[in-house]
Structure formats: C-alpha cells, structure tokens
Amino acid sequence: MNKKLLSATLAVVLLVSGCAPKLGKKEEVVQGEDKQEKAIIPNYQISENFYRTIVPFKPGKARGMVVSNLNTRYDIVEFETGLMRIAQDHFSPKKYLFQEGQMIDGDTIKAWLKRKYTDQQLKEKELEPKENLGLNPIDSGEGSTEQRNEKSPIYLAHVMEHDYLIKTENNSLQLSGVVIGLALNSVHYYTKEKYGPVYDYKIPAEEVEREGKKIAEEVAKRVRQTKGIKDVPVTIALFKQAAHHSVVPGNFIAYTHLDPNEDTIRGWEKVNEKYYLFPSVEAEKDHRDDTTYFLNFKQDVEKYFKNYNGVVGKALYNGEELVDLKIEIPIQFYGKAEAIGFTQFVTGLIMDHFPDYIPIEVTISSVNGPEALIVKKANEKEPEVHIYE
C-alpha cells in the first residue's frame, strides 16, 4: 500500500512538471552475496529529495505487516515517507540507493512486537527463554483489567526497516546504511472480555517517548547481532502514531544514529514535527494566523457552491514553520468545463489568500475521481496546475 501511494505521488510530480523524463542508458550492477543477481540503477532522479530505487523492486522481508499494525492509512504513509526524510540526515539521496528492508524478517518483527513473558508464562506457553523476544511490557495478570492495561500498555506497534546501498568500484551494490523505524502507540486499546467492547487508554506523551527510547536501546543491541548489519551505520527513529479515529497522521518525535559496530545509544535528536487539521480548535489555538488564511480561503471557495463546506486541510509544521499544506476539495461537477472554471477560480484564491512562503498542494476531486491538482511551491509566484483528462 505504501509503495502504491508513493508511486502515485511521484507520478503527479511528473505530470505537473509538464513532461516525462527521457531516460538514458540503464546502469546495470550486481547484488546479493553470490553476486549473481542483476539489478538496474535508474539514471533519472525525480528530485534531490527522493531516493533512486533499484529495479527490479525487491519487496521487504516484512512486507504488508505495516497495514495491519498501524491505526490509519495516514500513519502508514507518514511512517514510511517520514522515515525517508530522517534517513537523509546521514544517507544522502545523491549517493545512496533505497531498498526495502532485507535484513530483519517478518517472523522476527512479530516476535519483537509481543509482550515480554515471565518465567511462569514461558512454562505455560511451552516456550524456551531464547524465544522470549517481546519488547512490550509484561502483563503480570495482577489487578483489574483497567489497572493492568494502564500500568503496562502496548507501546511498540510496528518495526520498519529501510536499507541504503551504494555502488562499489567493482560494479556491485553494498549495504551501507540501515534505518529502523519504531512505531509507538499514543493510545492503547484493549477489551475486558473476548469480543467485548473496546476501551482505550491515552498514553501520556512523555511516557511514550521514555518507553520508546528504552525499546530502542534493546533494538540497537539486537540489530548488531543480526547478520549483515554488525558493521553498518544505523539510524533508529521513534514515530508516535495517532489514534484510530484521527484524520491526520502521527509524527516522528526523535532519532538516534549508531556508527559501525556501535550498539549503545549515546544521545537523541529531537524531531519537532506535528500535523494539524484545518479547520480545528487545535490549529486555531496553536497557529492562529495560518488558520485565518485557510478559513478566508475556505469561505470564498464555498461562495462558488452554495450550502457546501467540504474544504479540509492537512498542515505539517516543523516547529513554528508551516512546511507543507495539503488541501482537499471534494465536489460534484456537472461537466469538464465547470471543472476547469472552478480550478481557475481556486488557483486565484490560493494566490490571494496565502503568503508566498507557504507551500500548498490542492486536490480537487469529484465522484468520478481526481479532477485537478494545483501545486504552489514556497516563494514561487506561479503555481503549477494539472487538469486530469
């Protein structure tokens, strides 16, 4: 699912740029321990912010697990794409190639996501101590259901691995960096009885971060015991996913970097990112000016169609800076001429209502699918507009 969404995003970039790139001669390399596997490195890089991906695409060994382990499709996309943003601090897209995780398999990740067991629980489950790999806290079974779940919630929801390779002088690919994402729960969901109602416990933010860092310390040690990763630089990042009902994704909160052969975390870099829904009480409280720009834009859009209030925005902030604003306008159109006219109208409103420094992407859609895409990059005077056929 992640890759399909990312591919769709890249396709849109090509569309709004006016034409598809002309690819030169493909660069062939070999990979794999036996050096018998042939691969192709694409010559064209869409943007310096995107990694080139080796062809044929090699699915990760834990492929598909993220869909069932994270709460929303917004979290799924942000977890993967945000992990790529963090990777760029140590693994430049100019030098490194991207590949889905090949070192940590799905069974290992499943084992890590379980709870830790007591000696008695191991006996009851007929497990060996070496199988006691759970990174989530022990459920002792003592106290009420509420007490147990609030004392020992499930913190770790998913583990994602991304690999970064470089081409060597002998025309082969070498694993030269690994990024591990740890998705953490901001809300713990549980039931008191089988098939009973679902209850929730909101985990305090400081607790999520504290426990996530503890888990990362153990992951760092285990990664160094994994074949092929012992002497490779590794970045570990903490992602706090949103609640089940959220219409905006969670966000990364911190990351750390391990040099080759290093298995002890020395410190953390804070990630000061957060998503806001426009309009919302939280956005109004934290970013009043930007909310006002959006509300004035929304009001003028709704003048075009009477009794309509479907304009919503998703804003990403890095600290106090608005670094990305995506607006969705779903509407019922009665013809292509109306779609074109409405797109022109909205484009004008974007230029009228928002300051130049705000990067904006507006998607206009109908029951038939996407109708138009408007992209205004930061500090650019002219937006790029694409009308879908």
C-alpha positions as CSV (number, residue, x, y, z in Angstrom):
1,M,0.0,0.0,0.0
2,N,2.8,2.4,0.9
3,K,4.6,2.0,-2.3
4,K,1.5,2.4,-4.4
5,L,0.8,5.7,-2.6
6,L,4.3,6.9,-3.0
7,S,4.4,5.9,-6.7
8,A,1.2,7.9,-7.2
9,T,2.8,10.9,-5.6
10,L,5.8,10.7,-7.9
11,A,3.6,10.3,-11.0
12,V,1.8,13.5,-10.1
13,V,5.2,15.3,-9.8
14,L,5.9,14.2,-13.4
15,L,2.5,15.3,-14.6
16,V,2.7,18.8,-13.2
17,S,6.3,19.3,-14.5
18,G,4.9,19.2,-18.0
19,C,6.6,16.2,-19.5
20,A,8.1,12.8,-18.6
21,P,11.9,12.5,-18.3
22,K,13.9,10.9,-21.0
23,L,16.0,8.1,-19.5
24,G,19.4,7.4,-20.8
25,K,21.2,4.1,-20.9
26,K,20.4,2.0,-17.9
27,E,23.2,1.2,-15.4
28,E,23.4,-2.5,-14.6
29,V,25.0,-3.8,-11.4
30,V,25.1,-7.0,-9.4
31,Q,23.9,-7.6,-5.8
32,G,23.4,-10.4,-3.3
33,E,26.0,-12.4,-1.5
34,D,26.7,-14.6,-4.5
35,K,26.9,-11.6,-6.8
36,Q,24.7,-13.4,-9.3
37,E,21.7,-11.1,-9.0
38,K,21.5,-8.4,-11.7
39,A,19.9,-5.1,-10.9
40,I,19.4,-1.7,-12.7
41,I,20.0,1.7,-11.2
42,P,17.7,4.3,-12.8
43,N,19.6,7.2,-14.3
44,Y,16.9,9.7,-13.6
45,Q,16.3,11.1,-10.1
46,I,12.9,12.9,-9.9
47,S,14.1,15.2,-7.1
48,E,17.1,15.5,-4.8
49,N,14.6,14.7,-2.0
50,F,13.7,11.3,-3.5
51,Y,16.0,8.2,-3.4
52,R,16.5,6.2,-6.5
53,T,15.1,2.7,-6.1
54,I,16.8,-0.4,-7.6
55,V,15.0,-2.2,-10.4
56,P,13.5,-4.8,-10.2
57,F,11.9,-3.7,-7.0
58,K,12.7,-6.1,-4.1
59,P,9.9,-6.3,-1.5
60,G,10.9,-6.1,2.1
61,K,11.0,-9.3,4.2
62,A,8.3,-7.9,6.4
63,R,6.2,-6.5,3.6
64,G,2.5,-6.0,4.4
65,M,2.7,-6.0,8.1
66,V,2.5,-2.2,8.5
67,V,-1.0,-2.2,7.1
68,S,-2.3,-4.4,9.9
69,N,-0.2,-2.9,12.7
70,L,-0.8,0.8,12.3
71,N,-4.1,2.6,13.0
72,T,-4.8,4.6,9.9
73,R,-3.7,4.9,6.2
74,Y,-2.4,8.4,7.1
75,D,0.0,6.8,9.7
76,I,1.1,4.2,7.2
77,V,2.1,6.7,4.6
78,E,3.8,9.1,7.1
79,F,5.7,6.4,8.8
80,E,7.4,5.3,5.6
81,T,7.9,8.7,3.9
82,G,8.9,10.4,7.2
83,L,11.5,7.7,7.8
84,M,13.0,8.5,4.4
85,R,13.2,12.2,5.4
86,I,15.1,11.3,8.6
87,A,17.4,9.0,6.6
88,Q,18.6,12.0,4.6
89,D,20.5,13.3,7.6
90,H,23.1,10.5,7.2
91,F,22.4,8.9,3.9
92,S,22.2,11.4,1.1
93,P,19.9,10.7,-1.9
94,K,22.8,11.9,-4.1
95,K,24.9,8.9,-3.1
96,Y,22.7,6.2,-1.6
97,L,20.1,3.9,-3.3
98,F,16.9,2.8,-1.5
99,Q,15.7,-0.7,-0.9
100,E,13.0,-2.1,1.4
101,G,14.3,-3.9,4.4
102,Q,16.1,-7.2,3.6
103,M,17.8,-8.0,6.9
104,I,15.0,-8.3,9.5
105,D,12.3,-10.8,8.6
106,G,8.6,-10.8,9.4
107,D,8.8,-13.5,12.0
108,T,11.4,-11.7,13.9
109,I,9.4,-8.5,13.9
110,K,6.3,-10.4,15.1
111,A,8.3,-11.8,18.0
112,W,9.6,-8.3,18.9
113,L,6.0,-6.9,19.0
114,K,4.8,-9.4,21.6
115,R,4.8,-8.8,25.3
116,K,7.8,-10.0,27.4
117,Y,6.9,-13.1,29.4
118,T,7.6,-14.1,33.0
119,D,9.3,-17.4,33.7
120,Q,5.9,-18.9,34.7
121,Q,4.3,-17.6,31.4
122,L,7.1,-19.2,29.4
123,K,6.4,-22.5,31.0
124,E,2.6,-22.2,30.4
125,K,3.2,-21.4,26.7
126,E,5.9,-24.1,26.4
127,L,8.5,-21.6,25.2
128,E,12.2,-21.5,25.6
129,P,13.9,-18.5,27.2
130,K,15.6,-17.7,23.8
131,E,12.1,-17.3,22.4
132,N,11.2,-14.6,24.9
133,L,11.8,-11.7,22.5
134,G,8.9,-9.4,23.2
135,L,9.7,-5.7,23.5
136,N,6.4,-4.7,25.1
137,P,6.0,-4.8,28.9
138,I,5.0,-7.9,30.9
139,D,1.3,-8.3,31.7
140,S,1.5,-9.8,35.2
141,G,-2.2,-10.6,35.4
142,E,-2.5,-8.8,38.7
143,G,-5.2,-6.2,39.4
144,S,-8.2,-5.2,37.4
145,T,-8.2,-5.1,33.6
146,E,-8.0,-1.3,33.7
147,Q,-5.1,-1.3,36.1
148,R,-3.1,-3.8,34.1
149,N,-3.6,-2.1,30.8
150,E,-2.8,1.4,32.1
151,K,0.2,0.1,34.0
152,S,1.6,-2.0,31.1
153,P,0.1,-0.7,27.8
154,I,1.4,-1.9,24.4
155,Y,3.9,0.7,23.4
156,L,5.5,-0.8,20.3
157,A,3.1,-1.2,17.4
158,H,5.5,-1.9,14.5
159,V,9.1,-2.1,13.4
160,M,10.1,-1.0,9.9
161,E,13.5,-1.4,8.2
162,H,14.8,0.6,5.3
163,D,18.1,-0.2,3.6
164,Y,20.5,2.2,1.8
165,L,23.1,0.9,-0.6
166,I,26.0,2.4,-2.6
167,K,27.6,1.2,-5.8
168,T,31.2,0.0,-5.3
169,E,34.1,0.2,-7.7
170,N,33.6,-3.4,-8.9
171,N,30.1,-2.5,-10.1
172,S,28.2,-4.2,-7.2
173,L,25.9,-2.9,-4.6
174,Q,26.9,-2.8,-0.9
175,L,24.6,-2.3,2.1
176,S,26.0,0.9,3.6
177,G,23.2,2.1,5.9
178,V,20.1,0.9,7.7
179,V,17.2,2.9,9.1
180,I,14.9,1.4,11.7
181,G,11.5,3.0,12.5
182,L,9.8,2.1,15.7
183,A,6.1,3.0,15.6
184,L,4.7,3.7,19.1
185,N,1.1,3.9,20.3
186,S,-0.3,7.1,21.6
187,V,-3.4,5.3,22.6
188,H,-3.6,1.7,24.0
189,Y,-6.8,-0.2,23.0
190,Y,-8.0,-3.2,25.0
191,T,-11.0,-5.3,25.8
192,K,-12.2,-6.7,29.1
193,E,-13.5,-9.9,27.6
194,K,-13.3,-11.7,24.3
195,Y,-15.4,-9.9,21.6
196,G,-16.4,-7.3,24.2
197,P,-16.4,-3.5,23.8
198,V,-13.1,-1.8,23.1
199,Y,-11.7,0.5,25.7
200,D,-8.8,3.0,25.3
201,Y,-6.1,4.5,27.5
202,K,-4.4,7.6,26.2
203,I,-0.7,7.2,27.0
204,P,1.0,10.4,28.2
205,A,3.4,11.9,25.6
206,E,6.4,11.8,28.0
207,E,5.7,8.1,28.7
208,V,5.5,7.2,25.0
209,E,8.9,8.9,24.4
210,R,10.5,7.4,27.5
211,E,9.4,3.9,26.8
212,G,10.2,4.2,23.1
213,K,13.8,5.1,23.9
214,K,14.1,2.1,26.3
215,I,12.9,-0.1,23.5
216,A,15.3,1.5,21.1
217,E,18.2,0.6,23.4
218,E,17.3,-3.1,23.1
219,V,16.7,-2.8,19.4
220,A,20.2,-1.3,18.9
221,K,21.7,-4.4,20.6
222,R,19.6,-6.8,18.6
223,V,20.4,-5.1,15.3
224,R,24.1,-5.5,15.9
225,Q,23.5,-9.3,16.4
226,T,21.7,-9.5,13.0
227,K,23.7,-11.0,10.2
228,G,24.8,-8.3,7.8
229,I,24.2,-5.3,10.0
230,K,27.0,-5.5,12.6
231,D,29.4,-3.0,10.9
232,V,26.8,-0.9,9.1
233,P,25.7,2.6,10.2
234,V,22.2,2.5,11.7
235,T,19.7,5.2,12.4
236,I,16.8,4.4,14.8
237,A,13.7,6.7,14.7
238,L,10.7,6.9,17.0
239,F,7.2,7.5,15.4
240,K,4.2,8.3,17.6
241,Q,1.1,7.1,15.7
242,A,-2.2,8.8,16.0
243,A,-5.5,7.4,17.4
244,H,-7.8,5.1,15.3
245,H,-10.2,8.0,14.5
246,S,-7.6,10.6,13.6
247,V,-7.8,12.2,10.1
248,V,-4.2,13.4,10.3
249,P,-1.1,11.2,10.9
250,G,1.1,10.9,13.9
251,N,4.7,12.2,13.8
252,F,8.3,11.3,14.5
253,I,9.5,12.6,17.8
254,A,13.2,11.7,18.0
255,Y,16.0,9.7,16.3
256,T,19.5,8.5,17.1
257,H,22.4,7.3,15.0
258,L,24.9,4.4,15.6
259,D,28.3,4.3,13.9
260,P,29.6,1.0,12.6
261,N,29.9,-1.7,15.3
262,E,28.3,0.7,17.9
263,D,25.5,-0.8,19.9
264,T,25.0,1.8,22.6
265,I,22.8,4.9,22.1
266,R,24.7,8.0,23.1
267,G,22.0,10.6,22.6
268,W,18.9,11.6,20.7
269,E,18.0,14.3,18.2
270,K,14.6,15.8,18.7
271,V,12.2,15.9,15.8
272,N,9.9,18.9,16.1
273,E,7.2,17.9,13.6
274,K,3.4,17.9,14.0
275,Y,0.4,17.6,11.8
276,Y,-2.7,19.8,12.2
277,L,-6.2,19.5,10.7
278,F,-7.6,22.8,9.2
279,P,-10.1,23.8,10.5
280,S,-9.7,22.6,14.0
281,V,-9.7,24.0,17.6
282,E,-6.1,22.9,18.0
283,A,-4.9,24.6,14.8
284,E,-6.8,27.8,15.8
285,K,-5.1,27.7,19.2
286,D,-1.5,27.0,18.1
287,H,-1.4,28.7,14.6
288,R,-4.0,31.4,14.6
289,D,-2.6,33.4,11.5
290,D,-2.4,30.3,9.3
291,T,-5.9,29.2,10.4
292,T,-7.2,32.6,9.4
293,Y,-5.6,32.4,5.9
294,F,-7.3,28.9,5.5
295,L,-10.7,30.0,6.8
296,N,-10.8,33.0,4.5
297,F,-9.9,30.7,1.5
298,K,-12.5,28.2,2.6
299,Q,-15.2,30.8,2.8
300,D,-14.5,32.1,-0.7
301,V,-14.5,28.6,-2.1
302,E,-17.9,27.9,-0.5
303,K,-19.3,31.0,-2.2
304,Y,-18.8,29.3,-5.5
305,F,-21.1,26.4,-4.4
306,K,-23.9,27.2,-2.1
307,N,-24.5,25.1,1.0
308,Y,-21.1,23.5,0.7
309,N,-18.5,23.1,3.4
310,G,-16.2,20.2,2.4
311,V,-12.8,22.1,2.2
312,V,-10.3,20.5,4.6
313,G,-6.6,20.9,5.0
314,K,-3.7,18.9,6.5
315,A,-0.7,21.0,7.6
316,L,2.7,19.8,8.6
317,Y,4.8,22.1,10.9
318,N,8.4,21.9,11.7
319,G,8.5,23.8,15.0
320,E,6.6,27.0,14.2
321,E,7.2,26.8,10.4
322,L,4.5,25.6,8.1
323,V,6.4,23.3,5.7
324,D,3.5,21.6,3.9
325,L,-0.2,22.3,3.4
326,K,-2.4,19.9,1.5
327,I,-6.0,20.9,0.9
328,E,-8.7,18.6,-0.4
329,I,-11.8,19.9,-2.1
330,P,-14.3,17.1,-3.0
331,I,-17.2,18.5,-5.1
332,Q,-19.9,17.3,-7.5
333,F,-19.1,18.6,-11.0
334,Y,-21.5,18.5,-14.0
335,G,-19.0,18.8,-16.8
336,K,-15.4,19.3,-17.7
337,A,-15.9,23.0,-18.5
338,E,-17.1,23.5,-14.9
339,A,-14.1,21.6,-13.5
340,I,-11.7,23.9,-15.5
341,G,-13.6,27.0,-14.4
342,F,-13.6,26.0,-10.8
343,T,-9.9,25.1,-10.9
344,Q,-9.0,28.5,-12.3
345,F,-11.1,30.2,-9.6
346,V,-9.4,28.2,-6.8
347,T,-6.0,28.9,-8.2
348,G,-6.7,32.6,-8.0
349,L,-7.9,32.2,-4.4
350,I,-4.7,30.4,-3.4
351,M,-2.6,33.4,-4.7
352,D,-4.9,35.9,-3.0
353,H,-5.2,34.3,0.5
354,F,-1.9,32.6,1.3
355,P,1.6,34.2,1.8
356,D,4.2,33.3,-0.7
357,Y,6.3,31.3,1.8
358,I,3.6,28.7,2.4
359,P,3.9,25.6,0.1
360,I,0.5,24.4,-0.9
361,E,-1.0,21.5,-2.8
362,V,-4.7,21.5,-3.6
363,T,-6.5,18.4,-4.9
364,I,-10.0,18.9,-6.5
365,S,-12.0,15.7,-6.9
366,S,-15.5,14.5,-7.8
367,V,-17.3,11.2,-7.6
368,N,-15.5,10.3,-10.8
369,G,-12.1,10.7,-9.2
370,P,-9.4,13.4,-9.3
371,E,-10.3,16.4,-11.4
372,A,-7.4,18.8,-10.9
373,L,-4.2,19.3,-9.0
374,I,-2.7,22.7,-8.0
375,V,0.8,23.0,-6.6
376,K,2.3,26.2,-5.4
377,K,5.9,25.8,-4.1
378,A,7.3,28.1,-1.4
379,N,8.2,31.6,-2.7
380,E,7.2,30.8,-6.3
381,K,5.0,33.3,-8.0
382,E,3.2,31.0,-10.4
383,P,1.5,27.7,-9.3
384,E,1.6,24.5,-11.4
385,V,-1.8,23.3,-12.5
386,H,-2.9,20.0,-14.0
387,I,-6.4,19.2,-15.2
388,Y,-6.9,15.4,-15.4
389,E,-8.4,14.1,-18.6
